[in-house]
Each structure stands twice: as C-alpha cells, then as structure tokens.
C-alpha cells in the first residue's frame, strides 16, 4: 500500500459531498482569495487539511468565531505546523506526498524560500496539482507588490466604471477580485485534475487578483479591445441596454431591465405609453441611448405612481424583467432564496447553532452541505500526523519543540 493509500484509510471528519470523495487538499491559504478557492473543494467533499501556524493563528478579518472565518473554513480539518522549523517542514513534505492538491496564496517568493514550491514538491509527487493565487502574478514587473482586493479593483479597471459619473472612482461592495480569483483557481484545479486522468501528471495552476479582475470586466473589456471604447461610470444605468437601471416607486425603488426592442414594446404597453414606440427620440436603441436622461425622467414620473410590488407584478406578467432592491436581511427572508437553501444550518464550535452561506450549485446526485463547522486550530493535528506515519513519540517531540 502506498503512502497516499495509507493516508486515506482514516478521514473521520464528515464530508460536505461525495462528489470529490478521495481527493486530498492541503490548504496553506490565508485572508480570502485562497480560502474561497479551498472552500469550493471542501464543500464538494474533498478531504481538506488546513495548515496553520502553532501560534498566532488570528486571521485577517476577525477572530475564528467571527462570521468571516466561520463562513470560509467549514468542512476542513486543521493541522498546526511551524513551516520554518525542520521538523515542521519535514512533516509537511511527507504530507504533501499524499496530497492531490496544494493551494497557497503567499507572496510569490515565500514558498520557494520555505522549500514548499511546486518544483520541489512535484519531484516526489509528480501527480500533484499545485495552485498559487497572488496579487499580480508569479512573475513580471509588479509580481512582488502585496495584493489586496481594493487595489486590484482599482488597477483592474472596475472602479473606473462603478459609481455615478463625476463622483470619482467607487469600489464594489464585496471583495470581488478576491472572490473571483478564488473561484477561478478552483476551476483551474478541477481542469488540472481532469487532465491528470489522461497524463498521470499534475501541474502548477496560477491566477491572481489582477487577472481575475481584468477577466471579469467581460463585455466592458471587449468594448475596448475590439472598438477602442473606454467605458465610463454610468451609475445604476446599464451602459448599453436602455432603459435599464433603478427607478423610484411610490414606496421605494426597483430595478428594470428593458433590453431589446421586443421587451421595450412590452414595457411601453405596460406603462401605457405605446406612443414611445413611434417617438423618434425613443423608437430605436440608438435613440434611447442618445436620450436616456430624458427617457429616465419620463419613466420615473410613471413608476412613482405605484408601489414596487405592484409594478413587479405587472411587469412580470408582461415578461419585462423587474425586481426588488433588497438589503441583506431582505435577501435571506426572500421566499425564493429560502426555497433555494442559500442559508444552511451548522453548529459552530465557537457560536453554537448558526447559519452559513451555502453553495449556489444544485447537483441531482451529489449535493453539497455544511457537514462540519470550522475546526479549532490544530484540532486534528495528532490524527493527521499519525496518518502519515509519525509515531506518538515523534509527535510529542514536535509538540515540545513548538513544531506543531
């Protein structure tokens, strides 16, 4: 029996799914982009081992009991190792030989300095898929800059197209560069694992906050690359589909998405303004774009005559996309969100009964669940070190020296 097979004979923590059953992942990540990536693997059933320092285990964004840590680190086991000590590095290298995947988001040079880089570890584990998430890439003129979500939002162009015209750059209200980098890294890992079935070889998967943010510019980036158009801030208005945006109602606001002439005709009929269909200022998409401000004023004079709920009922019946603008509390009380199970129960070791955000993917045979709460630091250290063949005496020596 190989070391990998022996290591997999004992995985006592319940799995979030059976989809990735048998996959072992070593989690060296911190902050958000890396943990976001690893959460995707943990929630779908991989045996994720979170490697933590024996001391100073405080996490960016708050304590282990905080919502951020709890939401990012469920469905994992925890092993404390001092990767600066020889005993800690030796134990990690032995564990790495049993791993399918390693995920890290250190500054580019750190892993090489510690001797836990892909080139080193793949020599004894050629099937290893090693994923690195950085701020700006593993090499290049800006590779050594420290990465942070808002920095990537600015450098990647997002802040230049977010917010109202004339009010200066605006960040998005979630760490979107971090989150997208994590999700793209998880996708890259799964692609590499699929390819490994044919070649038998692993590979080094790389992405960064900057790459993720540029990729997520999507059609805005394509407008520049293909037409030389540099998009600007448009506030709540969609830059190309008009009228699409936020409109006042008698009791608040709502979103409307009137895209294309077919929906424009349905919209005009619903608000009893079929004359707009013949009005040269509004009859075509180009005309509506040229006269968007005047059209917005006319639409809002009408939408303020009814409540949000009344308008949504009318527009939905007509096939015109419309929706409420909810705060976060209203999101999780929404009947459709509850139906989809986006808030999942868990018994936290620090907080007791609570809820965390579930996966947004439904699988007919292998669904995901929050099977176990985030581990305490080093909760599984002894069992994991025993799994890779260390003796009780060796583990005791490591504890005494502070290596675990």
FENDAQUI-V361385 format. One line per field, one symbol per residue. ss: DSSP state (h for helix, s for strand, l for the rest). phi: phi as a letter, one per 30 degrees, with the letter a starting at -180 (. if undefined). burial: # if it has 24 or more other C-alpha atoms within 12 Angstrom, else .. Layout:
ss: ???
phi: ???
burial: ???
This chain:
ss: llhhhhhllllllllllllllllsssslllllhhhhhhhhhhhlllssssssllllllsllsllllhhhhhhlllssssslllllhhhhhhhhhhhllllsssslllllhhhhhlllhhhhhllllllssssssllllllllllllllhhhhhhhllhhhlllllllllllllllhhhhhhhhhhhhhhhhhhhhhhhhllllssssshhhhhhhhllhhhhhhhhhllllllllllllllllssssssllssssssllhhhhhhhhhhhlllhhhhlllllllhhhhhhlhhhhhhhhhhhhllllhhhhhhhhhhhllsssslllhhhhhhlhhhhhhllsssssslllsssssslllllllllllllllllllllllhhhhhhhllllhhhhhhhhhhlll
phi: .deddddcdbbdddcdacdcejccbcccdbibddedddeddddcjddccdcbddbhcecejkdeddeddddcbdibcbbcbddccddddddddddddccdbbbbbdeeddddddibddeddddcbdddcccccbdbjdbjdcddddcaedddedddjdddccjdeicidbdddbdddedddddddddddddddddddccicdaccbabdddddddddhddddeddccidcdcdbiddddbcbcblcbdbdblbbcbbccidddedddeddcibddddcdddbdcedddddcddddedddddddddbdeddddddddddicdaadccddddedcdddddddidccdacddccidabbdddccccdcbdcbddbdedddieceddddddcjddedddddddddidb
burial: ...#..##..#.##########################################..#.#....##.#.###############...######################..#..#.###..##..##############.......#################.......###..############.###.##........################..#..........####.##############...#######.#.######.##....##....####.###..#..##..##.###...#####.##....######...............####.#.#......#####........#####################.#....#..##...##
